[in-house]
């Protein structure tokens, strides 16, 4: 389980071997998928199956819980300046 704050548009990416569950704690999240867009508010969640390309978009700051293996990179199959190689532990 990971706690994250999102703001703005993220990169299009997918995860080869992991499903990813996004649970919105605070704010509103728009999850863009190639074939549709899903709007999520507090208490709502979405499971993005492995291999599905997606892009989280937060108009304002959004707090989410992510349920995924600890080894899952935030940018999935893409490595760039937004890739978090090491996560902060609380």
N, C-alpha and C positions, 0 to 999 in steps of 0.2 A: 504494500500500500504506500502510495506517495502522495504528499500534499503539495499542490502547486498553485501559483498565482499566474494567471494568463492575462495578457493585454495585447491587443492588436491581432494581426494575421500571422499565422505560423506558416511553415513551408509544407507543400504537398509531400507526403511520404506514406510509406506502408511498413508493416513489420512482417518479416518473412515467416516467423514461427510462433508469434505470440498474438493472442487476442488482447484487446485493450478496453477496459471499462472506465468510462468517464462519469463520475457522480458530481453534479454541481452542488456546491455547498452554499455559495453566495454569488449573486450576479446572474448574468445570462450568457450562454455560450451558443454559438452557431457552429455546427459541425458540417462542413462541406464535404460531401462525398461526390464522386464523379457523376453519379446518376441521380442524386437528390441532395437536399439540404435539410438538416434536422435542427430545430430550435429547442434549447433546453434551459429550464429555469431551476431555482433552488429545489433540491429534493428529487430531481429527475436525472436519469442516467441513460447512457447509450453504450452498447457493446459494439466495438468495431472489430470485426473478424480479421484474423491474420490474412495478409495479402491484399486487403482492401485499402486503396489509396484514399487518404483523408487529409483535411486541413482544418484545425480548430481556429475559430475567429472569435475574438472577444472585443466588443465595441468599447466597453469599460473594463475595469479590473474584474476578473472572475476567479473565484477560489474553487478548485476541483480536487477531488480525491481520485487518484488513478489506481486501479487494481491491475497489476501486471508484475511479471518477474522483476526482481531488483536489477537484473542485467539488461533490461530493455532500454535501449537508447531513446531519448525523447524525439530524435529526428529519424528514427527507424533506419531505412536504407540510404539515407542522405547524411553526409558528414559535411558540416559547414561551421561558421562562427557561432551558430546557435546550439550546436551539439554540446550537451552537458556530459562530459566524460566521467566526472566524479560528482556525486550528489552530496548535499549537506545532510547530515544525520541530526535529527532533533532528539 
